[in-house]
Amino acid sequence: MKIAILGAGKMGSFFARVLCLQHEVALYDADASRLEGLSYIHPLHRLEDISSFQPELLINAVTLKFTLEAFAQVLPLLPKDCIISDIASVKTGLSDFYRQSGFRYVSSHPMFGPTFANLEKLSSENAIVITEGDEQGRAFFKDLYMSLHLNLYEYTFQEHDKTAAYSLSIPFVSTLVFSAVMKHQDAPGTTFKKHLAIAKGLMSEDDYLLQEILFNPETPAQINQICIELLTLQQIIRDRNAPDMKNYLNKIRKNLE
């Protein structure tokens, strides 16, 4: 299959590296320097070059902020039978866009950000394929993710954003709050250092990506749940209530099972 990828960032480059083993892959990035040294793909130095490449599948892997803008620029250059796709971590607005685009489409979310995941060993990581869209496109990404030994899940667009709010917003918010109150320590403990490493990794992500994940319409309900738990824990600690603390810890252990 002829596959064009928009965006040569961490995920775009990863997909190009994986897919070029079995497919003809072309890669475009507005920053041409990102294409240097990528001998395993066809570098596209102008967006217009996608037209002559004639892809059968387009993977939009640009920064979340520019996902819809990139689609708008590239659609006039694509064959009408090309399947368009995204790997965005937040799907807000994409469902309506796809339905109005006139193209076959598929949407997925590889839930293994390059910051934390070992891209060479993904068997403990997950991926979501949206149930709406083109059957052939969905089959392609399901086969791809299964070949990478990912744990595969299927959700609608709406279900995806609810899941993303739970699996991304809660740890993001918790990490941001930790970072907001932390102070430098000359002799930090092991737990502190682990949290610090997570915080530094999170803050290395694109600001717009963090913003869009936190602005997910499903996020406020998750934050409200965090606030409720913090108030409960604060009251137990303030009262030095040992029985309630034991019960609370037991509840946490059951959640972690």
MARVEXMI-724009 format. One record per residue: residue number from 1; y negated, z negated, x of N, C-alpha, C in turn. Coordinates in steps of 0.1 Angstrom, whole numbers. Layout:
BEGIN
{NUM; {Y; Z; X}; {Y; Z; X}; {Y; Z; X}},
...
//
This chain:
BEGIN
{1; {12; 0; 8}; {0; 0; 0}; {-12; 0; 9}},
{2; {-23; 7; 4}; {-36; 7; 11}; {-44; -4; 5}},
{3; {-48; -14; 14}; {-55; -26; 10}; {-68; -27; 17}},
{4; {-79; -28; 10}; {-92; -31; 16}; {-96; -45; 14}},
{5; {-101; -52; 24}; {-105; -66; 23}; {-120; -67; 26}},
{6; {-127; -74; 17}; {-142; -76; 19}; {-143; -90; 25}},
{7; {-149; -91; 37}; {-151; -104; 43}; {-141; -107; 54}},
{8; {-147; -108; 66}; {-138; -111; 78}; {-139; -125; 83}},
{9; {-142; -134; 73}; {-142; -149; 76}; {-128; -154; 79}},
{10; {-126; -167; 78}; {-113; -173; 80}; {-102; -168; 71}},
{11; {-105; -168; 58}; {-95; -163; 49}; {-93; -148; 49}},
{12; {-104; -141; 50}; {-103; -126; 50}; {-95; -121; 62}},
{13; {-98; -127; 74}; {-90; -124; 86}; {-76; -128; 85}},
{14; {-73; -139; 79}; {-59; -144; 77}; {-51; -134; 68}},
{15; {-57; -130; 57}; {-50; -120; 48}; {-48; -107; 55}},
{16; {-58; -103; 63}; {-57; -90; 70}; {-45; -91; 80}},
{17; {-44; -102; 87}; {-34; -104; 97}; {-20; -104; 91}},
{18; {-19; -111; 79}; {-6; -112; 73}; {-2; -98; 66}},
{19; {-11; -92; 60}; {-8; -80; 52}; {-6; -68; 60}},
{20; {-12; -67; 72}; {-11; -55; 81}; {3; -53; 86}},
{21; {12; -63; 85}; {26; -62; 89}; {34; -52; 80}},
{22; {29; -51; 68}; {37; -42; 58}; {28; -32; 51}},
{23; {15; -33; 53}; {6; -25; 45}; {-5; -19; 55}},
{24; {-12; -8; 50}; {-23; -3; 57}; {-36; -10; 52}},
{25; {-42; -17; 62}; {-53; -26; 58}; {-66; -22; 65}},
{26; {-76; -22; 57}; {-90; -19; 61}; {-98; -32; 59}},
{27; {-107; -35; 68}; {-115; -47; 67}; {-130; -44; 68}},
{28; {-138; -49; 59}; {-152; -48; 60}; {-159; -61; 60}},
{29; {-170; -62; 69}; {-178; -74; 69}; {-192; -70; 72}},
{30; {-202; -76; 65}; {-216; -72; 68}; {-220; -75; 82}},
{31; {-213; -85; 88}; {-215; -88; 103}; {-205; -80; 111}},
{32; {-208; -69; 116}; {-199; -60; 123}; {-192; -67; 135}},
{33; {-198; -77; 141}; {-193; -83; 152}; {-180; -90; 149}},
{34; {-178; -94; 136}; {-166; -101; 132}; {-153; -92; 133}},
{35; {-156; -79; 133}; {-145; -69; 133}; {-140; -66; 148}},
{36; {-147; -71; 158}; {-143; -68; 171}; {-130; -74; 175}},
{37; {-122; -67; 182}; {-109; -72; 187}; {-98; -72; 176}},
{38; {-101; -68; 164}; {-90; -68; 154}; {-83; -54; 154}},
{39; {-74; -53; 163}; {-67; -40; 166}; {-57; -37; 155}},
{40; {-53; -46; 147}; {-43; -44; 137}; {-48; -39; 124}},
{41; {-61; -37; 122}; {-66; -32; 110}; {-76; -20; 112}},
{42; {-80; -13; 101}; {-90; -3; 102}; {-103; -10; 100}},
{43; {-112; -10; 110}; {-125; -16; 108}; {-134; -7; 100}},
{44; {-140; -12; 90}; {-150; -4; 82}; {-164; -9; 86}},
{45; {-172; -1; 92}; {-185; -5; 97}; {-196; -3; 87}},
{46; {-193; 4; 76}; {-202; 6; 65}; {-194; 4; 52}},
{47; {-201; -2; 43}; {-194; -5; 30}; {-190; 9; 24}},
{48; {-198; 19; 26}; {-195; 32; 20}; {-182; 38; 25}},
{49; {-177; 33; 37}; {-165; 38; 42}; {-152; 35; 34}},
{50; {-154; 25; 25}; {-143; 21; 16}; {-139; 33; 7}},
{51; {-149; 41; 4}; {-147; 53; -5}; {-137; 63; 1}},
{52; {-138; 65; 14}; {-129; 75; 21}; {-115; 68; 23}},
{53; {-115; 55; 24}; {-102; 48; 27}; {-93; 49; 14}},
{54; {-100; 49; 2}; {-92; 50; -10}; {-82; 39; -12}},
{55; {-86; 27; -13}; {-77; 16; -14}; {-70; 15; -28}},
{56; {-58; 10; -28}; {-50; 8; -40}; {-53; -6; -45}},
{57; {-56; -15; -36}; {-59; -29; -39}; {-71; -33; -31}},
{58; {-81; -40; -37}; {-92; -46; -30}; {-92; -61; -31}},
{59; {-93; -68; -20}; {-93; -83; -20}; {-107; -87; -16}},
{60; {-114; -94; -25}; {-127; -98; -22}; {-126; -112; -16}},
{61; {-129; -113; -3}; {-128; -126; 4}; {-141; -131; 10}},
{62; {-152; -126; 4}; {-165; -130; 9}; {-168; -144; 5}},
{63; {-178; -150; 11}; {-183; -163; 7}; {-185; -164; -8}},
{64; {-181; -175; -14}; {-181; -176; -29}; {-195; -173; -35}},
{65; {-206; -176; -28}; {-219; -173; -32}; {-221; -158; -35}},
{66; {-214; -149; -27}; {-216; -135; -28}; {-205; -127; -35}},
{67; {-195; -135; -41}; {-184; -128; -47}; {-187; -117; -57}},
{68; {-195; -121; -67}; {-199; -112; -78}; {-208; -101; -72}},
{69; {-217; -104; -63}; {-226; -94; -57}; {-218; -84; -50}},
{70; {-208; -88; -42}; {-200; -79; -34}; {-192; -70; -43}},
{71; {-186; -75; -54}; {-180; -67; -64}; {-189; -56; -70}},
{72; {-201; -60; -73}; {-211; -50; -79}; {-214; -39; -69}},
{73; {-214; -42; -56}; {-217; -32; -46}; {-206; -22; -44}},
{74; {-193; -28; -45}; {-182; -20; -40}; {-175; -12; -52}},
{75; {-177; -17; -64}; {-170; -10; -75}; {-172; 5; -76}},
{76; {-185; 9; -74}; {-187; 24; -76}; {-180; 32; -65}},
{77; {-175; 25; -54}; {-169; 32; -43}; {-154; 33; -44}},
{78; {-148; 27; -54}; {-134; 25; -55}; {-128; 36; -65}},
{79; {-115; 40; -62}; {-108; 48; -71}; {-106; 40; -84}},
{80; {-106; 47; -95}; {-105; 41; -108}; {-92; 33; -110}},
{81; {-81; 37; -103}; {-69; 30; -105}; {-67; 19; -95}},
{82; {-77; 16; -87}; {-76; 5; -77}; {-76; -9; -84}},
{83; {-68; -18; -80}; {-67; -31; -85}; {-77; -40; -77}},
{84; {-86; -47; -84}; {-96; -55; -77}; {-91; -70; -79}},
{85; {-94; -78; -68}; {-90; -92; -69}; {-99; -101; -61}},
{86; {-98; -114; -64}; {-106; -124; -56}; {-96; -135; -52}},
{87; {-101; -143; -43}; {-93; -155; -39}; {-102; -168; -40}},
{88; {-112; -167; -49}; {-122; -177; -50}; {-117; -191; -55}},
{89; {-122; -201; -50}; {-118; -215; -53}; {-124; -220; -66}},
{90; {-134; -213; -71}; {-140; -216; -85}; {-141; -203; -92}},
{91; {-136; -202; -104}; {-135; -189; -111}; {-145; -187; -122}},
{92; {-155; -196; -122}; {-166; -195; -132}; {-173; -181; -132}},
{93; {-173; -175; -143}; {-179; -162; -145}; {-170; -150; -141}},
{94; {-159; -152; -135}; {-151; -141; -130}; {-143; -135; -142}},
{95; {-139; -143; -151}; {-131; -138; -163}; {-139; -128; -171}},
{96; {-152; -131; -174}; {-160; -122; -181}; {-163; -109; -173}},
{97; {-165; -111; -160}; {-168; -100; -151}; {-156; -90; -151}},
{98; {-144; -95; -149}; {-133; -87; -148}; {-131; -79; -161}},
{99; {-132; -85; -172}; {-130; -79; -185}; {-140; -67; -188}},
{100; {-152; -69; -182}; {-162; -59; -184}; {-162; -48; -173}},
{101; {-154; -50; -162}; {-155; -41; -151}; {-149; -27; -153}},
{102; {-139; -27; -162}; {-132; -14; -164}; {-120; -12; -154}},
{103; {-118; -21; -145}; {-108; -20; -135}; {-96; -30; -138}},
{104; {-84; -26; -133}; {-73; -36; -133}; {-77; -47; -124}},
{105; {-72; -59; -127}; {-77; -70; -118}; {-66; -81; -117}},
{106; {-67; -89; -107}; {-58; -100; -105}; {-67; -111; -97}},
{107; {-65; -123; -101}; {-72; -134; -95}; {-62; -145; -90}},
{108; {-64; -150; -78}; {-56; -160; -73}; {-64; -170; -64}},
{109; {-58; -181; -61}; {-64; -191; -53}; {-54; -197; -43}},
{110; {-55; -192; -30}; {-47; -199; -20}; {-53; -212; -16}},
{111; {-46; -223; -20}; {-53; -236; -19}; {-50; -243; -5}},
{112; {-52; -235; 5}; {-50; -240; 19}; {-62; -236; 27}},
{113; {-73; -243; 26}; {-85; -240; 34}; {-81; -241; 49}},
{114; {-86; -231; 56}; {-83; -230; 71}; {-88; -243; 79}},
{115; {-97; -251; 73}; {-102; -262; 80}; {-91; -273; 82}},
{116; {-83; -275; 72}; {-73; -285; 73}; {-58; -280; 75}},
{117; {-56; -268; 69}; {-42; -264; 68}; {-37; -257; 82}},
{118; {-24; -259; 84}; {-18; -251; 95}; {-14; -238; 90}},
{119; {-21; -227; 93}; {-19; -214; 88}; {-6; -208; 92}},
{120; {0; -214; 102}; {13; -209; 107}; {25; -216; 100}},
{121; {22; -226; 93}; {33; -234; 86}; {27; -239; 72}},
{122; {30; -231; 62}; {23; -233; 49}; {33; -238; 38}},
{123; {45; -243; 42}; {55; -247; 32}; {50; -259; 24}},
{124; {41; -267; 29}; {36; -278; 21}; {23; -275; 13}},
{125; {19; -263; 14}; {6; -259; 7}; {9; -252; -6}},
{126; {-1; -250; -14}; {0; -244; -27}; {-8; -232; -29}},
{127; {-5; -224; -39}; {-13; -213; -43}; {-12; -211; -58}},
{128; {-23; -206; -64}; {-24; -204; -78}; {-26; -189; -81}},
{129; {-18; -184; -90}; {-20; -170; -95}; {-24; -171; -110}},
{130; {-36; -165; -113}; {-41; -166; -127}; {-32; -157; -136}},
{131; {-28; -162; -147}; {-19; -155; -156}; {-25; -143; -163}},
{132; {-38; -143; -164}; {-45; -132; -170}; {-47; -121; -160}},
{133; {-47; -108; -164}; {-49; -97; -155}; {-37; -88; -154}},
{134; {-37; -79; -144}; {-28; -68; -142}; {-14; -74; -138}},
{135; {-4; -69; -144}; {10; -74; -141}; {14; -70; -127}},
{136; {11; -58; -123}; {15; -53; -109}; {7; -62; -99}},
{137; {-6; -64; -101}; {-14; -72; -92}; {-9; -86; -91}},
{138; {-5; -92; -102}; {0; -106; -102}; {13; -106; -94}},
{139; {22; -96; -96}; {35; -96; -89}; {32; -95; -74}},
{140; {22; -87; -70}; {20; -85; -56}; {16; -99; -50}},
{141; {7; -106; -56}; {3; -119; -50}; {14; -130; -51}},
{142; {21; -129; -61}; {32; -139; -62}; {42; -137; -51}},
{143; {46; -124; -49}; {55; -121; -38}; {49; -125; -25}},
{144; {36; -122; -23}; {30; -125; -10}; {30; -140; -7}},
{145; {26; -148; -17}; {26; -163; -15}; {40; -169; -14}},
{146; {49; -163; -21}; {63; -168; -19}; {69; -164; -5}},
{147; {65; -153; 0}; {69; -149; 14}; {63; -158; 24}},
{148; {52; -165; 21}; {45; -174; 30}; {51; -188; 28}},
{149; {60; -190; 19}; {67; -202; 15}; {57; -212; 9}},
{150; {47; -207; 2}; {38; -216; -5}; {45; -220; -19}},
{151; {40; -231; -24}; {44; -236; -37}; {35; -229; -47}},
{152; {41; -221; -56}; {33; -212; -65}; {32; -218; -79}},
{153; {19; -217; -84}; {16; -222; -98}; {9; -211; -105}},
{154; {10; -211; -118}; {3; -201; -126}; {-5; -208; -137}},
{155; {-18; -204; -137}; {-27; -210; -147}; {-36; -199; -153}},
{156; {-42; -202; -164}; {-53; -193; -169}; {-65; -197; -161}},
{157; {-76; -188; -163}; {-88; -191; -157}; {-93; -205; -160}},
{158; {-93; -209; -172}; {-98; -222; -177}; {-89; -233; -171}},
{159; {-76; -232; -171}; {-67; -242; -166}; {-70; -243; -151}},
{160; {-72; -232; -144}; {-75; -232; -129}; {-86; -241; -126}},
{161; {-98; -239; -133}; {-110; -247; -130}; {-108; -262; -133}},
{162; {-100; -265; -143}; {-97; -279; -146}; {-89; -285; -134}},
{163; {-79; -277; -130}; {-71; -282; -118}; {-79; -283; -106}},
{164; {-88; -273; -103}; {-96; -274; -91}; {-105; -286; -92}},
{165; {-111; -289; -103}; {-119; -301; -105}; {-112; -313; -101}},
{166; {-99; -314; -105}; {-91; -326; -101}; {-87; -326; -87}},
{167; {-82; -315; -82}; {-77; -315; -68}; {-87; -313; -57}},
{168; {-99; -308; -61}; {-109; -306; -50}; {-121; -315; -52}},
{169; {-126; -316; -65}; {-138; -324; -67}; {-136; -339; -64}},
{170; {-124; -345; -68}; {-122; -359; -65}; {-122; -362; -50}},
{171; {-114; -355; -42}; {-115; -358; -28}; {-128; -354; -21}},
{172; {-135; -344; -26}; {-148; -340; -21}; {-158; -351; -24}},
{173; {-159; -356; -36}; {-168; -366; -40}; {-165; -379; -32}},
{174; {-153; -383; -31}; {-149; -395; -24}; {-153; -394; -10}},
{175; {-151; -383; -4}; {-154; -381; 10}; {-169; -381; 12}},
{176; {-177; -375; 3}; {-191; -375; 4}; {-197; -389; 3}},
{177; {-192; -397; -6}; {-196; -411; -8}; {-193; -419; 5}},
{178; {-181; -417; 10}; {-177; -424; 22}; {-187; -421; 33}},
{179; {-190; -408; 35}; {-199; -403; 45}; {-213; -408; 43}},
{180; {-218; -410; 31}; {-231; -414; 28}; {-234; -428; 31}},
{181; {-223; -437; 31}; {-225; -451; 34}; {-220; -455; 48}},
{182; {-213; -446; 55}; {-207; -450; 68}; {-218; -452; 78}},
{183; {-215; -461; 88}; {-223; -463; 99}; {-215; -461; 112}},
{184; {-222; -458; 123}; {-215; -456; 136}; {-208; -469; 140}},
{185; {-196; -467; 144}; {-188; -479; 149}; {-183; -476; 163}},
{186; {-185; -485; 172}; {-181; -484; 186}; {-165; -485; 187}},
{187; {-159; -492; 178}; {-145; -494; 179}; {-139; -492; 165}},
{188; {-139; -480; 160}; {-134; -477; 146}; {-119; -479; 146}},
{189; {-114; -483; 135}; {-99; -484; 133}; {-93; -471; 130}},
{190; {-80; -471; 129}; {-73; -458; 127}; {-76; -452; 113}},
{191; {-77; -460; 103}; {-80; -455; 89}; {-94; -449; 89}},
{192; {-103; -456; 95}; {-117; -451; 96}; {-117; -437; 103}},
{193; {-110; -436; 114}; {-111; -424; 122}; {-105; -412; 114}},
{194; {-94; -415; 106}; {-88; -405; 98}; {-98; -400; 87}},
{195; {-105; -409; 81}; {-115; -406; 71}; {-126; -398; 77}},
{196; {-130; -402; 89}; {-141; -395; 96}; {-137; -381; 99}},
{197; {-125; -379; 103}; {-120; -365; 107}; {-121; -356; 94}},
{198; {-116; -362; 83}; {-117; -354; 70}; {-131; -351; 66}},
{199; {-140; -361; 68}; {-154; -359; 64}; {-160; -348; 73}},
{200; {-157; -348; 86}; {-163; -338; 95}; {-158; -324; 91}},
{201; {-145; -323; 88}; {-139; -311; 84}; {-146; -306; 71}},
{202; {-148; -315; 61}; {-154; -311; 49}; {-168; -305; 51}},
{203; {-176; -312; 60}; {-190; -309; 62}; {-191; -296; 70}},
{204; {-180; -291; 76}; {-180; -279; 83}; {-179; -267; 74}},
{205; {-176; -269; 61}; {-175; -259; 51}; {-189; -254; 47}},
{206; {-189; -242; 41}; {-201; -236; 37}; {-208; -244; 26}},
{207; {-221; -246; 27}; {-228; -255; 17}; {-226; -250; 3}},
{208; {-227; -236; 1}; {-226; -231; -12}; {-212; -233; -18}},
{209; {-202; -232; -10}; {-188; -234; -14}; {-187; -249; -20}},
{210; {-192; -258; -12}; {-192; -272; -17}; {-200; -274; -30}},
{211; {-211; -268; -30}; {-219; -269; -42}; {-212; -263; -54}},
{212; {-206; -251; -53}; {-200; -245; -64}; {-187; -253; -69}},
{213; {-180; -259; -60}; {-169; -267; -63}; {-173; -279; -71}},
{214; {-184; -285; -66}; {-189; -297; -73}; {-196; -294; -86}},
{215; {-202; -282; -87}; {-208; -278; -99}; {-198; -272; -110}},
{216; {-186; -272; -107}; {-175; -269; -116}; {-178; -276; -129}},
{217; {-178; -270; -141}; {-181; -277; -153}; {-171; -289; -156}},
{218; {-160; -288; -150}; {-150; -299; -152}; {-152; -311; -143}},
{219; {-161; -310; -133}; {-163; -320; -123}; {-169; -333; -128}},
{220; {-179; -333; -137}; {-185; -345; -142}; {-175; -355; -148}},
{221; {-165; -350; -155}; {-155; -359; -161}; {-147; -366; -150}},
{222; {-144; -359; -139}; {-137; -365; -128}; {-145; -376; -121}},
{223; {-158; -373; -119}; {-167; -382; -113}; {-168; -395; -121}},
{224; {-169; -393; -135}; {-170; -404; -144}; {-158; -413; -142}},
{225; {-146; -407; -140}; {-134; -415; -139}; {-134; -423; -126}},
{226; {-140; -417; -115}; {-141; -424; -102}; {-151; -436; -104}},
{227; {-162; -434; -111}; {-171; -445; -114}; {-165; -457; -121}},
{228; {-157; -454; -131}; {-150; -464; -139}; {-140; -472; -130}},
{229; {-133; -465; -121}; {-124; -472; -112}; {-131; -481; -102}},
{230; {-143; -476; -97}; {-151; -483; -87}; {-156; -496; -94}},
{231; {-160; -495; -106}; {-165; -507; -113}; {-154; -517; -115}},
{232; {-142; -512; -119}; {-131; -521; -121}; {-127; -528; -108}},
{233; {-127; -521; -97}; {-123; -526; -84}; {-134; -536; -79}},
{234; {-147; -532; -81}; {-158; -541; -77}; {-157; -554; -84}},
{235; {-154; -554; -97}; {-153; -567; -105}; {-141; -575; -99}},
{236; {-130; -569; -96}; {-119; -577; -91}; {-122; -583; -78}},
{237; {-129; -576; -69}; {-133; -581; -56}; {-143; -592; -57}},
{238; {-153; -590; -66}; {-164; -600; -68}; {-158; -613; -73}},
{239; {-148; -612; -82}; {-142; -624; -88}; {-131; -630; -79}},
{240; {-127; -623; -68}; {-116; -627; -60}; {-104; -630; -68}},
{241; {-101; -621; -77}; {-90; -623; -87}; {-77; -617; -81}},
{242; {-69; -626; -76}; {-57; -622; -69}; {-47; -615; -78}},
{243; {-44; -621; -90}; {-35; -614; -99}; {-39; -600; -103}},
{244; {-52; -599; -107}; {-57; -586; -110}; {-56; -576; -99}},
{245; {-59; -581; -87}; {-58; -572; -75}; {-44; -567; -73}},
{246; {-34; -576; -75}; {-20; -573; -73}; {-16; -562; -83}},
{247; {-21; -564; -96}; {-18; -554; -106}; {-24; -541; -103}},
{248; {-36; -541; -98}; {-44; -529; -95}; {-37; -521; -83}},
{249; {-32; -529; -73}; {-25; -522; -62}; {-12; -516; -67}},
{250; {-5; -523; -76}; {7; -518; -81}; {5; -505; -89}},
{251; {-6; -505; -96}; {-9; -493; -103}; {-12; -481; -94}},
{252; {-19; -484; -83}; {-21; -473; -73}; {-8; -468; -67}},
{253; {1; -478; -64}; {13; -473; -58}; {21; -465; -67}},
{254; {21; -468; -80}; {28; -459; -90}; {22; -445; -90}},
{255; {8; -445; -89}; {2; -432; -89}; {6; -423; -78}},
{256; {9; -430; -66}; {12; -423; -54}; {26; -419; -53}},
{257; {35; -424; -62}; {49; -420; -62}; {51; -405; -65}},
//
